[in-house]
Amino acid sequence: MSLVNLVNTASNKEKFLDIQSFIDFTSCYLEFISNARNIQATIISRNENHYQFIQYKSDGTFNVTRPLNSNLMMSLETFENSKDKFLTLISNIRDEKNNLPQFRELLNNFIYTLQQSIGSALDALPASRSNTARKLNGDLFERLIRLLLSEIGLECSSGVIYIPVKIGTEEAFKMSYQHDLIIKSNGELKAFGSVKTSSKDRLDKIFIDKFLYSKLTDSNIPHFSVFLNDVQRKKTSIEGQYGINPTFLSGHFKGYTIKLNPLDGVYYCDIRPNMISEPILKDHIKTLDCLLFDDIWSFI
């Protein structure tokens, strides 16, 4: 498949209606970039060497992709050899024999590869369509997570929740909340989830949504968030060289966690080192496999 066809496919959300369609697209994208004749260059990040960037040729207007974590992003061969294992795993995720480190790693890396293949293909769009690319990428990540949660056996949808607000004993009006993930069990609301490709410019709202919902409803329904990563490309002073910038605001996260309310779970495919080592962060942030193997079942 040509880059033009890959970009056209990634730009059409109707092409991604089930998990298999995400897998099929990723196979095509990985096959394309695995052929050195199809790309201009592979660029290594100057400050964190396990991140790489793909530069396209003229068919991608010589654009450079988002940072790709080579510790997570699968090669074509590894991806092809893992497809059946992944599908079997998510269909039987509660089977105790699957709760092993190698299967958790497979889950996390496979999902990362699915989403980054779409995002990287959309990076070939001209700069004038960068906002469109970001919106498409975010929408498809939300859809992917909803499909995965449904596949493991949950009632999962997106939509609007209306909350009655009383003045005294009388209902005065309703507030509406849009949620990326609405988790139910036997029709009963169990948890809300937010799905974003990064926390940049979105962290505040997620914490405040939980705070307001809890205050307005006098309930303690779990609120969790799923993020793909928190890194972005940055240019260096040398032409043609790039590094990465972290976009996670650890001070904001700690402040909201301590002084407002902690979220019930925060999950990353590409978790940053400080999220594993720093106090408060390491107690509240986990890799995505922890949601699917463990925490989502405690929420319901």
N, C-alpha and C positions, 0 to 999 in steps of 0.2 A: 504494500500500500504506500502511495506517495505521501509526502508531507502535506500537500494540499488536501488530499483525501482524509488524512488523519485530523487535520485542523477542522475540516468541514464536519466530520463525525463528532469531534469533541464539542463543537459549537451547537449541536442539535441534541437537546436534552431528551428528546423522544427516542434517541438511539440507546438510552441507558434506563431500561425499565425493569431489569432484573440483574442479579449478581453475575450471571453468565455473560451478559453484554459488557460489563466492566472487564471481565477476564478476557474476552475476545479482543476488545480494544487494546488492552495492555500487551497482549501477545503481539499484535501488529506494531505497536509503538516500539517495543523492545527489539523486535526484528529490524525495524527501520534504523534505530540508532546503533545497533550492533554492527552494522556495515559501515566501516570507516569512510567509504566513498560517499555516503549520504550526508555527512556532517562536515562542517568546516574545521572544528576542533573540539577536544575535551579539555577544559580549563580546570586546574586544581586550585582550590582556595588557598590564598597566601597565609591566612592566619589559623585556619583549622583544616588540615590537609585531607581529612576524610570527606569533606564536602567537595563536590565537583559541579561544573556547569557545562552544558552542551551549547556550542555555538552552531547555529544553522547556516546553511549556504543561502544563496539568493532567493530560493523558494520560501525561506523563512525570514527574508529581509535581513539576514545576518544577525538576527536577534540572539541574545544569550538567555538561557533558561534560568529559572529559580535555582537555589542551591539544592543539590541532591546528595543526601547522606549515603555514601557508598557502603556504610556498615548495615544499612537497612534496604537500600534499593537493590532489588534482585537483578541478576543478569538474565538474559533470555533463557539460557539453558536451565538455570536454577528455577526460574518461574515456571517453565514448561513441566519440569519434573515435580513441581509442588502443587499443581492445580488440583489434581484429584485428592491429594492429601488434605488440602485446604477445605474443599467442599465436604469431604467426609468429616473433618474436624468440626466445622460449624454446625453440621447436622447432628452431631453427637457430643456437643461441648460439655454436657453434664455427666458424661461417662467418666468416672474417676480415673480410669486408665489413660485418659487423654490429658490429664492435668499434670503435665511434665514440662520441664524447662524448654525442651526442643520444640514442643508444640506451641507453647506460648510465644516463643521467638518466631516461629513460622507464621502464626496469626498476625502478629504485629508487623512483621516485615512485608507480608503479602498485602495487607491493607494499605500500608504506606506506598508500596509499589503501584497498586491500582490507582490511587489518587494522584500520586506524583506524575504518573504517565499522562493523565488527563491534563493536569496543570502545566506540564512541560510542553505538551502539544499546543495548548492555548497560548503559550509564551511566543509562539511563532507568529501570532497575529500582529499587525502593525501597531505602532504606539498609539495611534488614534483610537484603537479599540481595546486599550488596556483595561479600562473600567468594565467593559463587557466581559472580557476574559476573567477578571476577578469575580464578577457576579456568577458567571457560569460555573467556575471552579467551585465556589462556595456552595452553590445550589446542588451540584453533583456530589459533593462530599456529604452534605446533609442526607441526600437520597441514599447514598451508599451505606451510611450508618443505620438508617431506618430499615433498609433491606436486610442488613446483617442481624439486627435485633429481631426482626420478624422471622428470619430464617432459624434463629436459635430457639424460637417458640414463644415469643412475646407478642402481646397486642400492642403494636406501636404505630403511631400516626403523627402527623403534624396538624396544627390548626390553632384556633382561637378558643381560649377559655374566658368566660364572662364571670366576673366576681361581683356579687351584690354588695353595695356599700350602704350602710345604715347610718342615719342621723337619729340618735335616740334609739327607738325601737322600730322605726319605719325605714324601709328601703328607699333610699333617695335616688340612686342611679346604679349603673353597672359599669365596672372598668373592664376593658378587654385586654387580654394578654396573648400575644402570638408566641407559640412555642414550637421549636424545631422537632422535639420529641415529646410525645404524650404517651406514657406507659400505663397500661391498664392490666388488671387481672380479673377475669370474669366480669368485665364491664366496670369495675371499680378503679378509680384513679389511684395510681400508686407512686408515680414519680414524673418529674419534668426534666428534660435534657436540653442543653444548648449545644449545637455543633458548629464550629467555626474552624477555618483553616489555620488561623492564628488568633491569639488573644489581643493583638494590637488594636487599640481603640474600642475594644468590646468588653474589657474586663469589668469596668464599673457597672455596666448595665446588668450583667449576670448576677453579681452580688446583690444589687438593689432589687432586682426582680424577686429574688428569694425573700429578702427582708419585707418588701411590701406585701407579697402574697401571704406570708406568715402572719403579718399584722392584720391584714384585711379579713382573713378567713379563720384566724385563731387556730391554725393547724400547723403541722410540721411535716408536710409532704416533702420527700427528698428532692433536691435540685442538684443536678450534676452537669458537668461540661466535658465535651470532647474536643480536643484540638489536634490538628495534624502536626504542627511544629511551631516554633517561634524564632525563626531565623529568616533573614532577607539578604539579598545580594547587595554588596557595596563595591564601588570602584576604588581602586588604589591609585596612588600617584603615578603609577607606571601604566602606560597605554596597553590595553589588552589584558590586564591582570585584574583579578577580583578577589575579594574576601567575603566574609559573612559578618553580619551584625545581628546580635540577639535582639528580639523585640519584646521580650517578656519584662514586665514592670514588677520586679520582686517586691519593692517597697509598697506599692499599691496592694498587691496580693496579700502581703502580711498584715497591712493596716486594716483592710476590709475583713480579713479572717479573724483578727483579734477584736476589733472595735465594732464591727457590724454584725456579721454572722459568718461562720465557716460554711462553705459549700459541702455537700455530702459526698462529693467525689469530683476529682479533676484528673483527666486522662490525656496522655500524649502518645502518639506514635513515635515521634522524635523528641525524646525527653532531654532537656538540657542538663549538663553536669551539676549546676547549682541546685537544681530541683531534687537531686539525689543526696546532696551533701549538706545543704543549709538547714538549720533549725526552722521549724514551722513549714517550710516548703516540702521537706522530705516526709512530713507527716500527713500532708494533704494532697500531694501530686503523685500519680502513679502512671505506669504504662498502660496502654489501651487493653492489653490482655487481661488486666486485673478487673476491668469492668465486665468483660464478657464471660470470664471464667468464674468470677467470685461475686463482685459487689451488686450487680444488677439483680441477682437472685435474693440478696438480702433486702433490697429495696421493695421487692414485691411480696 
